[in-house]
């Protein structure tokens, strides 16, 4: 009769996992799958259930960033179901809104602090040390780094495929010359647990148990701003969906505003004063 067969959200989730590299979102995928269950139909029912999930997470005191990560999993499945698989007749993913985190915690490590952190990683963990250093030098997420293989490296740049990124969009990121040799033997010979253990030991050693791996990404944004890069460049390198997302770093670009005035052509202010007098 031309009608779409009834499919469940879990069917869509399984197809996404099967067709894409979801390593960067695995922490959110599991709780979302558990919450949605295997009976929720893909469509309006998924949308309603996702909104209930967001409300429950908020009532339980979860951070808005965590809630957004959960919602992103649902949005991704809904978007693929409509745009690629033809399972939906409406773009329902666009109706699932994510609120901007309020007072989101950002930590920006200085070059000296990053060096101290890396030095705290034992020599017996050389691979983990390289991954952590690359996170600070490229802004790549943990999952994106661990999904890299030789095909991602081209002429001193990392080319992430759509199936490797959180946004589902390809991304190109330059790599500093002295760090390029670290990419000669991919994929990295480590695992999430080993990387996590090395990270936790290093932050404890430098007296910063509050540090999160994601803070390396924030630090990368900070270094780009200090190097004079524009907000649009930072957006593209971090793989943000829009400048609205990048605007959380807006304060870091303020330092260069005064320099812009000094680079503009100098005009004789007296000319304007004389013109004003004549009229």
The 8 nearest C-alpha neighbors of each residue, nearest first, counted from 0:
[[1, 2, 3, 4, 5, 88, 86, 87],
 [2, 0, 3, 4, 88, 86, 5, 85],
 [1, 3, 0, 4, 5, 88, 86, 87],
 [2, 4, 5, 1, 86, 87, 6, 88],
 [5, 3, 6, 2, 86, 1, 87, 7],
 [6, 4, 3, 7, 40, 41, 86, 2],
 [7, 5, 41, 40, 4, 10, 8, 11],
 [6, 8, 40, 41, 10, 9, 39, 38],
 [7, 9, 41, 11, 10, 40, 39, 12],
 [8, 10, 12, 11, 7, 37, 13, 32],
 [11, 9, 13, 7, 8, 12, 14, 6],
 [10, 12, 14, 8, 9, 13, 76, 15],
 [11, 13, 9, 15, 10, 14, 76, 8],
 [14, 12, 16, 10, 15, 11, 9, 17],
 [13, 15, 17, 11, 16, 12, 18, 10],
 [16, 14, 12, 18, 17, 13, 19, 11],
 [17, 15, 13, 14, 19, 18, 21, 12],
 [16, 18, 14, 15, 19, 13, 20, 12],
 [19, 17, 15, 16, 14, 20, 162, 13],
 [20, 18, 162, 16, 15, 21, 17, 163],
 [19, 21, 162, 163, 22, 16, 18, 146],
 [20, 22, 24, 23, 19, 16, 25, 163],
 [23, 21, 142, 25, 24, 20, 146, 143],
 [22, 142, 24, 21, 25, 143, 165, 141],
 [25, 23, 22, 21, 26, 27, 28, 165],
 [24, 26, 28, 22, 27, 23, 21, 29],
 [27, 25, 24, 28, 29, 30, 23, 22],
 [26, 28, 69, 25, 24, 29, 30, 68],
 [29, 27, 25, 31, 26, 30, 32, 24],
 [28, 30, 32, 31, 27, 26, 33, 25],
 [31, 29, 33, 32, 28, 27, 34, 26],
 [32, 30, 34, 28, 33, 29, 35, 69],
 [33, 31, 29, 35, 30, 34, 36, 28],
 [34, 32, 30, 31, 36, 35, 29, 37],
 [35, 33, 31, 32, 36, 30, 52, 48],
 [34, 36, 32, 33, 31, 39, 37, 48],
 [35, 37, 33, 34, 38, 32, 39, 9],
 [36, 38, 9, 39, 35, 7, 8, 32],
 [39, 37, 36, 40, 7, 35, 8, 9],
 [40, 38, 7, 8, 37, 45, 44, 35],
 [41, 39, 7, 8, 44, 6, 42, 45],
 [40, 42, 8, 7, 45, 6, 44, 39],
 [43, 41, 45, 44, 40, 46, 87, 91],
 [42, 44, 46, 45, 47, 41, 91, 40],
 [43, 45, 47, 42, 46, 40, 48, 39],
 [46, 44, 48, 42, 43, 41, 47, 49],
 [45, 47, 43, 49, 44, 48, 50, 42],
 [48, 46, 44, 50, 49, 45, 43, 51],
 [47, 49, 51, 45, 50, 46, 44, 52],
 [50, 48, 52, 46, 51, 47, 45, 53],
 [49, 51, 53, 47, 52, 48, 54, 46],
 [52, 50, 48, 54, 49, 53, 55, 47],
 [51, 53, 49, 55, 50, 54, 56, 48],
 [54, 52, 50, 56, 51, 55, 66, 57],
 [53, 55, 57, 51, 52, 56, 58, 50],
 [56, 54, 58, 52, 57, 53, 51, 59],
 [55, 57, 59, 53, 58, 61, 54, 52],
 [56, 58, 54, 60, 59, 55, 61, 53],
 [59, 57, 55, 60, 56, 54, 61, 53],
 [58, 60, 56, 57, 61, 55, 54, 62],
 [61, 59, 57, 58, 62, 56, 55, 63],
 [60, 62, 57, 56, 59, 63, 65, 66],
 [63, 61, 65, 64, 66, 60, 57, 100],
 [62, 64, 66, 100, 65, 67, 61, 98],
 [63, 65, 67, 62, 66, 100, 68, 99],
 [66, 64, 68, 62, 63, 67, 69, 61],
 [67, 65, 63, 69, 68, 64, 53, 70],
 [68, 66, 70, 64, 69, 65, 97, 71],
 [67, 69, 71, 65, 66, 70, 27, 64],
 [70, 68, 66, 27, 67, 71, 72, 31],
 [71, 69, 67, 73, 72, 68, 74, 66],
 [70, 72, 74, 68, 73, 69, 67, 75],
 [73, 71, 75, 70, 69, 74, 28, 76],
 [72, 74, 70, 76, 71, 75, 77, 69],
 [75, 73, 92, 71, 77, 76, 72, 78],
 [76, 74, 78, 72, 73, 77, 71, 79],
 [75, 77, 79, 73, 78, 74, 11, 80],
 [78, 76, 92, 80, 74, 75, 79, 73],
 [79, 77, 75, 92, 81, 80, 76, 82],
 [78, 80, 83, 82, 76, 81, 77, 75],
 [79, 81, 84, 86, 77, 78, 87, 85],
 [82, 80, 87, 85, 78, 79, 90, 86],
 [83, 81, 79, 78, 80, 84, 85, 90],
 [84, 82, 79, 85, 81, 80, 78, 86],
 [83, 85, 80, 86, 81, 79, 82, 87],
 [84, 86, 81, 87, 83, 80, 82, 88],
 [85, 87, 80, 84, 81, 3, 88, 6],
 [88, 86, 81, 85, 89, 80, 42, 90],
 [87, 89, 81, 86, 90, 85, 3, 91],
 [88, 90, 91, 87, 81, 42, 92, 82],
 [91, 89, 92, 81, 93, 78, 88, 77],
 [92, 90, 93, 94, 89, 77, 42, 78],
 [91, 93, 74, 77, 78, 94, 90, 95],
 [92, 94, 91, 95, 90, 96, 74, 78],
 [95, 93, 91, 92, 96, 90, 46, 74],
 [96, 94, 93, 92, 74, 97, 46, 91],
 [97, 95, 94, 98, 93, 70, 92, 67],
 [96, 98, 67, 99, 95, 70, 66, 71],
 [99, 97, 100, 96, 63, 67, 64, 101],
 [98, 100, 101, 97, 63, 64, 244, 67],
 [99, 101, 63, 103, 64, 98, 102, 62],
 [102, 100, 103, 99, 63, 98, 104, 62],
 [103, 101, 104, 100, 105, 99, 63, 247],
 [102, 104, 101, 100, 105, 64, 63, 247],
 [103, 105, 102, 106, 101, 100, 214, 64],
 [106, 104, 103, 107, 217, 214, 218, 102],
 [105, 107, 214, 108, 217, 104, 218, 210],
 [108, 106, 218, 217, 221, 109, 105, 214],
 [107, 109, 218, 112, 113, 106, 110, 215],
 [108, 110, 112, 111, 113, 107, 218, 222],
 [109, 111, 113, 112, 114, 108, 222, 115],
 [112, 110, 114, 109, 113, 115, 108, 116],
 [113, 111, 115, 109, 114, 110, 108, 116],
 [112, 114, 116, 110, 115, 111, 108, 109],
 [115, 113, 111, 117, 116, 112, 118, 110],
 [116, 114, 112, 118, 113, 117, 111, 119],
 [115, 117, 113, 119, 114, 118, 201, 112],
 [118, 116, 114, 119, 120, 115, 113, 128],
 [119, 117, 115, 120, 116, 114, 121, 201],
 [118, 120, 201, 116, 117, 121, 204, 115],
 [119, 121, 201, 118, 117, 128, 197, 122],
 [122, 120, 123, 124, 119, 118, 125, 197],
 [123, 121, 124, 125, 120, 128, 118, 119],
 [122, 124, 121, 125, 120, 126, 127, 128],
 [123, 125, 122, 127, 126, 121, 128, 120],
 [126, 124, 128, 127, 122, 123, 129, 121],
 [127, 125, 129, 128, 124, 130, 188, 187],
 [126, 128, 130, 129, 124, 194, 125, 131],
 [127, 129, 125, 131, 126, 130, 132, 124],
 [130, 128, 132, 126, 127, 131, 133, 125],
 [131, 129, 127, 133, 132, 128, 134, 126],
 [130, 132, 134, 128, 133, 129, 127, 135],
 [133, 131, 129, 135, 134, 130, 128, 136],
 [132, 134, 136, 130, 135, 131, 137, 129],
 [133, 135, 131, 138, 139, 132, 137, 136],
 [134, 136, 215, 133, 132, 219, 138, 137],
 [137, 135, 133, 134, 138, 219, 132, 174],
 [136, 138, 139, 134, 133, 135, 174, 172],
 [139, 137, 216, 134, 219, 135, 136, 237],
 [140, 138, 134, 137, 143, 144, 141, 216],
 [141, 139, 143, 142, 144, 138, 134, 23],
 [140, 142, 144, 143, 145, 139, 23, 134],
 [141, 143, 23, 22, 145, 144, 140, 146],
 [142, 144, 140, 146, 141, 145, 139, 23],
 [145, 143, 141, 142, 146, 147, 139, 140],
 [144, 146, 142, 147, 143, 141, 187, 186],
 [145, 147, 143, 144, 142, 148, 186, 163],
 [148, 146, 186, 144, 145, 151, 185, 143],
 [147, 149, 186, 185, 150, 151, 146, 152],
 [148, 150, 151, 185, 152, 147, 186, 183],
 [151, 149, 148, 152, 153, 147, 158, 185],
 [152, 150, 158, 149, 157, 148, 159, 147],
 [153, 151, 157, 150, 156, 149, 158, 154],
 [154, 152, 156, 155, 157, 151, 158, 150],
 [155, 153, 156, 152, 157, 173, 179, 174],
 [154, 156, 153, 174, 179, 173, 152, 157],
 [157, 155, 173, 153, 174, 154, 172, 152],
 [156, 158, 152, 172, 151, 171, 173, 159],
 [159, 157, 171, 151, 170, 152, 156, 160],
 [158, 160, 170, 169, 163, 151, 157, 171],
 [159, 161, 169, 163, 162, 158, 170, 164],
 [162, 160, 168, 169, 167, 163, 164, 159],
 [161, 163, 19, 20, 160, 164, 167, 21],
 [164, 162, 20, 160, 161, 143, 159, 21],
 [165, 163, 167, 166, 161, 162, 168, 143],
 [164, 166, 167, 23, 163, 24, 168, 21],
 [167, 165, 168, 164, 240, 238, 239, 161],
 [166, 168, 161, 164, 165, 162, 169, 163],
 [169, 167, 161, 166, 164, 170, 160, 162],
 [170, 168, 161, 160, 159, 167, 171, 164],
 [169, 171, 159, 158, 238, 168, 172, 160],
 [172, 170, 158, 157, 159, 156, 173, 236],
 [171, 173, 157, 156, 236, 137, 174, 158],
 [174, 172, 156, 157, 155, 175, 171, 137],
 [173, 175, 156, 155, 179, 176, 137, 172],
 [176, 174, 178, 177, 179, 173, 136, 155],
 [175, 177, 179, 178, 174, 155, 180, 173],
 [176, 178, 175, 179, 180, 174, 181, 155],
 [179, 177, 176, 175, 180, 181, 174, 133],
 [178, 180, 181, 176, 182, 177, 174, 155],
 [181, 179, 182, 183, 178, 177, 176, 184],
 [182, 180, 179, 183, 178, 129, 184, 185],
 [183, 181, 180, 179, 184, 185, 152, 178],
 [182, 184, 180, 181, 185, 179, 149, 152],
 [185, 183, 182, 186, 187, 181, 149, 148],
 [186, 184, 148, 187, 149, 182, 183, 147],
 [185, 187, 148, 147, 188, 184, 145, 146],
 [186, 188, 185, 189, 145, 126, 184, 147],
 [189, 187, 186, 126, 190, 185, 184, 127],
 [188, 190, 187, 193, 194, 126, 127, 191],
 [189, 191, 193, 192, 194, 188, 145, 187],
 [190, 192, 194, 193, 195, 189, 145, 141],
 [193, 191, 195, 194, 190, 196, 189, 197],
 [194, 192, 196, 190, 195, 191, 197, 189],
 [193, 195, 191, 197, 196, 192, 127, 190],
 [194, 196, 192, 198, 193, 197, 191, 199],
 [195, 197, 193, 199, 198, 194, 192, 200],
 [198, 196, 194, 200, 195, 199, 201, 193],
 [199, 197, 195, 201, 196, 200, 194, 202],
 [198, 200, 196, 202, 201, 197, 195, 203],
 [199, 201, 203, 197, 198, 202, 204, 196],
 [202, 200, 204, 119, 198, 120, 203, 199],
 [203, 201, 207, 205, 199, 208, 204, 200],
 [202, 204, 206, 200, 208, 201, 205, 207],
 [203, 205, 201, 202, 206, 200, 119, 207],
 [206, 204, 202, 203, 207, 116, 201, 119],
 [205, 207, 203, 204, 208, 202, 201, 209],
 [206, 208, 202, 209, 205, 203, 210, 204],
 [209, 207, 203, 202, 210, 206, 199, 205],
 [210, 208, 207, 211, 202, 206, 203, 106],
 [209, 211, 208, 207, 202, 214, 212, 106],
 [212, 210, 213, 214, 209, 215, 208, 106],
 [211, 213, 214, 215, 210, 198, 141, 216],
 [212, 214, 215, 211, 216, 217, 140, 141],
 [215, 213, 217, 216, 211, 212, 106, 218],
 [216, 214, 135, 218, 213, 217, 212, 134],
 [217, 215, 138, 219, 214, 213, 218, 135],
 [216, 218, 214, 220, 219, 215, 107, 221],
 [217, 219, 107, 215, 221, 216, 220, 108],
 [220, 218, 216, 222, 221, 135, 138, 217],
 [221, 219, 223, 217, 218, 222, 224, 233],
 [220, 222, 218, 224, 219, 223, 225, 217],
 [221, 223, 225, 219, 224, 220, 226, 218],
 [224, 222, 226, 220, 221, 225, 228, 219],
 [225, 223, 221, 227, 228, 226, 222, 252],
 [224, 226, 222, 227, 223, 221, 228, 251],
 [227, 225, 223, 224, 228, 222, 221, 229],
 [226, 228, 224, 225, 229, 223, 255, 252],
 [229, 227, 224, 223, 226, 232, 230, 233],
 [230, 228, 232, 231, 233, 227, 224, 252],
 [229, 231, 233, 232, 234, 228, 245, 242],
 [230, 232, 234, 229, 233, 235, 242, 245],
 [233, 231, 235, 229, 234, 230, 236, 228],
 [232, 234, 230, 236, 231, 235, 237, 229],
 [235, 233, 231, 239, 232, 237, 236, 245],
 [234, 236, 238, 232, 233, 237, 231, 239],
 [235, 237, 233, 238, 234, 172, 232, 171],
 [238, 236, 234, 235, 239, 233, 138, 139],
 [239, 237, 235, 236, 234, 170, 240, 166],
 [240, 238, 234, 241, 237, 244, 235, 245],
 [239, 241, 238, 166, 244, 242, 234, 243],
 [242, 240, 243, 239, 244, 245, 234, 238],
 [243, 241, 245, 244, 246, 234, 231, 240],
 [242, 244, 246, 241, 245, 247, 240, 239],
 [243, 245, 242, 246, 241, 239, 247, 240],
 [244, 246, 242, 247, 243, 234, 248, 239],
 [245, 247, 249, 243, 248, 244, 242, 230],
 [246, 248, 245, 249, 244, 243, 250, 103],
 [249, 247, 246, 250, 251, 245, 252, 220],
 [250, 248, 246, 251, 247, 252, 253, 245],
 [251, 249, 252, 253, 248, 247, 254, 246],
 [252, 250, 249, 253, 248, 224, 254, 221],
 [251, 253, 250, 254, 249, 224, 255, 256],
 [254, 252, 256, 255, 250, 251, 249, 257],
 [253, 255, 252, 256, 251, 257, 258, 250],
 [256, 254, 258, 253, 257, 252, 259, 227],
 [255, 257, 259, 258, 253, 254, 260, 252],
 [258, 256, 259, 260, 255, 254, 261, 253],
 [257, 259, 261, 255, 256, 260, 262, 254],
 [258, 260, 262, 257, 256, 261, 263, 255],
 [259, 261, 258, 263, 262, 257, 256, 264],
 [260, 262, 258, 259, 263, 257, 264, 265],
 [263, 261, 259, 260, 258, 264, 265, 257],
 [262, 264, 260, 261, 265, 259, 258, 266],
 [265, 263, 266, 262, 261, 260, 267, 259],
 [264, 266, 263, 267, 261, 262, 268, 260],
 [267, 265, 268, 264, 270, 269, 271, 263],
 [266, 268, 269, 270, 265, 271, 272, 264],
 [267, 269, 270, 271, 266, 272, 265, 273],
 [270, 268, 272, 267, 271, 273, 274, 266],
 [271, 269, 273, 268, 272, 267, 274, 266],
 [270, 272, 274, 269, 273, 268, 275, 267],
 [271, 273, 269, 275, 270, 274, 276, 268],
 [274, 272, 276, 270, 275, 271, 269, 277],
 [275, 273, 271, 277, 276, 272, 270, 278],
 [274, 276, 272, 273, 278, 277, 271, 270],
 [277, 275, 273, 274, 278, 272, 271, 270],
 [278, 276, 274, 275, 273, 272, 271, 270],
 [277, 275, 276, 274, 273, 272, 271, 270]]
